[in-house]
């Protein structure tokens, strides 16, 4: 019987995603990834060249998934808050991405694997924000790259340091009404941060209704 290379690679990447998200690059072993995938570890080396290369592949794949789920054209000129809300929904449904990025920050002091490719991924976001600034629909007194980073940080912090969020708010925000409330905060904060004065006129009812809908969808 021919070996299903595509399926083997998929199983290895899925197992690696779970292991790396839970234990990080240095805390994960090739043996544990192979055992979780039900695959001989030699195939991991054959397909990915080792643990660090596999970590980079997994993270690149996860970034591609969020890019597909929240495309840049969803950054509607009049509603940066809706864009931030969609990013929040994605992270709520896929918490492994923030964890992988957090572990990457701990594992690498300088350049990361695939940095040129990753830089291009972020450059596209900066260009989209810069175009919105040139159109006058986003504030123009903050560099586009800084604005992108602030929006990313605004969303990701809820998932990167959940224990701090819990101690500050007194509630677990992984699901339910508290998650919906946090999403609404992110939407409103993004609008106040990025929209020029006088353009953020969305009502609380619309925000809350959209937040409820998005959270229910992400929980299915």
VMD Tcl script that draws the C-alpha trace (Angstrom):
set ca {
  {0.00 0.00 0.00}
  {1.35 3.44 -0.95}
  {2.11 5.77 1.94}
  {-0.23 8.78 2.10}
  {2.33 11.56 2.36}
  {-0.21 14.40 2.48}
  {-2.16 12.77 5.31}
  {1.01 12.03 7.25}
  {2.15 15.64 6.95}
  {-1.29 16.83 8.05}
  {-1.26 14.60 11.13}
  {2.23 15.70 12.07}
  {1.35 19.39 11.72}
  {-1.86 18.97 13.70}
  {-0.04 17.14 16.48}
  {2.76 19.71 16.42}
  {0.29 22.60 16.65}
  {-1.25 21.13 19.78}
  {2.10 20.30 21.37}
  {3.78 23.61 20.54}
  {0.77 25.63 21.69}
  {0.79 23.81 25.02}
  {4.53 23.51 25.67}
  {6.39 25.83 23.32}
  {9.32 25.08 21.04}
  {11.77 24.11 23.76}
  {9.24 22.23 25.89}
  {8.06 20.00 23.07}
  {9.87 16.87 21.92}
  {9.93 15.24 18.52}
  {9.03 11.94 20.18}
  {5.87 13.42 21.69}
  {4.77 14.97 18.40}
  {5.31 11.70 16.56}
  {3.48 9.73 19.25}
  {0.49 12.10 19.18}
  {0.39 11.88 15.37}
  {0.83 8.11 15.35}
  {3.75 8.49 12.96}
  {7.37 7.36 13.09}
  {9.52 10.33 14.08}
  {11.85 9.68 11.16}
  {9.09 10.89 8.86}
  {8.99 14.16 10.79}
  {12.67 14.70 10.03}
  {12.16 13.65 6.40}
  {9.25 16.02 5.82}
  {10.21 19.02 7.97}
  {13.91 18.72 8.74}
  {13.53 18.96 12.52}
  {11.60 20.54 15.35}
  {12.47 24.20 14.72}
  {11.57 23.97 11.05}
  {8.29 22.28 11.97}
  {7.50 25.04 14.48}
  {8.02 27.67 11.76}
  {5.80 25.71 9.37}
  {3.03 25.38 11.94}
  {3.08 29.07 12.79}
  {3.10 30.09 9.12}
  {0.11 27.84 8.50}
  {-1.79 29.32 11.43}
  {-1.12 32.87 10.19}
  {-2.34 31.89 6.73}
  {-5.55 30.60 8.28}
  {-6.35 33.86 10.07}
  {-5.47 35.83 6.92}
  {-8.00 33.75 4.98}
  {-10.63 33.99 7.73}
  {-10.24 37.76 8.21}
  {-9.12 39.12 4.83}
  {-7.87 42.67 4.57}
  {-10.90 43.70 2.55}
  {-12.92 43.14 5.74}
  {-11.21 46.30 7.01}
  {-14.11 48.37 5.75}
  {-13.20 52.01 5.49}
  {-16.01 53.05 7.82}
  {-15.65 50.29 10.40}
  {-12.23 49.35 11.76}
  {-14.07 48.16 14.86}
  {-15.79 45.42 12.88}
  {-12.39 44.29 11.61}
  {-11.04 44.13 15.17}
  {-14.16 42.24 16.24}
  {-13.60 39.60 13.57}
  {-10.00 39.19 14.65}
  {-11.22 38.77 18.24}
  {-13.70 36.11 17.11}
  {-10.96 34.19 15.33}
  {-8.69 34.19 18.38}
  {-11.56 33.15 20.64}
  {-12.18 30.14 18.41}
  {-8.48 29.41 17.75}
  {-6.50 30.31 20.89}
  {-3.48 28.32 19.71}
  {-2.32 31.15 17.43}
  {-1.69 33.63 20.24}
  {-0.01 30.90 22.28}
  {2.30 30.02 19.39}
  {3.27 33.67 18.93}
  {3.87 33.98 22.67}
  {6.15 30.92 22.67}
  {7.97 32.25 19.61}
  {8.78 35.44 21.51}
  {10.29 33.37 24.31}
  {12.24 31.06 22.00}
  {13.90 33.60 19.70}
  {15.84 36.72 20.65}
  {16.52 37.86 17.10}
  {15.30 36.93 13.64}
  {12.78 34.10 13.49}
  {12.58 31.35 10.86}
  {10.77 32.51 7.69}
  {11.06 36.14 8.82}
  {11.11 37.56 5.25}
  {7.87 35.71 4.44}
  {6.32 36.76 7.73}
  {7.38 40.36 7.16}
  {5.56 40.37 3.84}
  {2.43 39.09 5.59}
  {2.51 42.04 7.99}
  {3.52 44.50 5.27}
  {0.24 43.80 3.48}
  {-1.65 44.77 6.62}
  {0.35 47.98 6.95}
  {-0.38 48.86 3.33}
  {-4.11 48.32 3.84}
  {-4.12 50.59 6.89}
  {-2.00 53.19 5.08}
  {-4.46 53.23 2.16}
  {-7.33 53.80 4.60}
  {-5.36 56.65 6.17}
  {-4.77 58.23 2.78}
  {-8.51 58.01 2.12}
  {-9.10 59.91 5.35}
  {-11.08 57.17 7.06}
  {-8.41 56.30 9.64}
  {-6.39 58.70 11.76}
  {-3.37 59.97 9.92}
  {-1.24 61.17 12.81}
  {-0.11 57.65 13.78}
  {2.19 55.59 11.55}
  {0.26 52.83 9.81}
  {2.62 50.15 11.16}
  {2.11 51.40 14.71}
  {-1.65 51.45 14.24}
  {-1.65 47.86 12.97}
  {0.41 46.75 15.97}
  {-1.91 48.55 18.39}
  {-4.97 46.82 16.93}
  {-3.23 43.43 17.06}
  {-2.17 44.03 20.67}
  {-5.62 45.30 21.65}
  {-7.17 42.02 20.54}
  {-4.44 39.52 21.37}
  {-3.77 40.61 24.95}
  {-7.09 39.17 26.13}
  {-5.87 35.74 25.02}
  {-2.14 36.13 25.70}
  {-2.54 37.01 29.40}
  {-5.98 35.63 30.38}
  {-5.03 35.40 34.05}
  {-4.42 39.16 34.17}
  {-7.71 39.78 32.36}
  {-9.50 37.55 34.88}
  {-7.97 39.33 37.87}
  {-8.80 42.74 36.44}
  {-12.36 41.96 35.41}
  {-13.22 39.35 38.04}
  {-14.57 36.99 35.39}
  {-13.48 34.22 33.02}
  {-13.82 35.46 29.46}
  {-13.27 32.22 27.57}
  {-16.98 32.02 26.72}
  {-20.40 33.37 27.58}
  {-21.47 36.94 28.38}
  {-17.99 38.03 29.53}
  {-16.48 37.05 26.17}
  {-19.22 39.02 24.42}
  {-18.56 42.02 26.65}
  {-14.83 41.90 25.98}
  {-15.45 41.76 22.25}
  {-17.64 44.85 22.45}
  {-14.85 46.62 24.37}
  {-12.35 45.69 21.63}
  {-14.69 46.94 18.90}
  {-15.31 50.27 20.60}
  {-11.65 50.76 21.60}
  {-10.49 50.09 18.03}
  {-12.93 52.66 16.71}
  {-11.82 55.27 19.22}
  {-8.17 54.52 18.51}
  {-8.26 54.48 14.74}
  {-11.22 56.53 13.48}
  {-10.94 60.28 13.01}
  {-12.99 62.38 15.43}
  {-16.69 62.42 14.67}
  {-16.81 59.22 12.61}
  {-17.36 56.62 15.33}
  {-21.14 56.85 15.62}
  {-22.12 53.17 15.91}
  {-24.65 52.59 18.67}
  {-24.08 50.30 21.65}
  {-27.06 48.21 20.59}
  {-25.57 47.50 17.16}
  {-22.21 46.62 18.70}
  {-23.76 44.30 21.29}
  {-25.96 42.63 18.70}
  {-23.04 42.03 16.34}
  {-20.90 40.77 19.22}
  {-23.55 38.25 20.26}
  {-23.92 37.00 16.70}
  {-20.18 36.65 16.14}
  {-19.62 34.87 19.44}
  {-22.42 32.37 18.78}
  {-20.96 31.69 15.32}
  {-17.45 31.14 16.71}
  {-18.80 28.73 19.33}
  {-20.54 26.42 16.86}
}
mol new
graphics top color blue
foreach p $ca { graphics top sphere $p radius 0.5 }
foreach p [lrange $ca 0 end-1] q [lrange $ca 1 end] { graphics top cylinder $p $q radius 0.2 }
display resetview
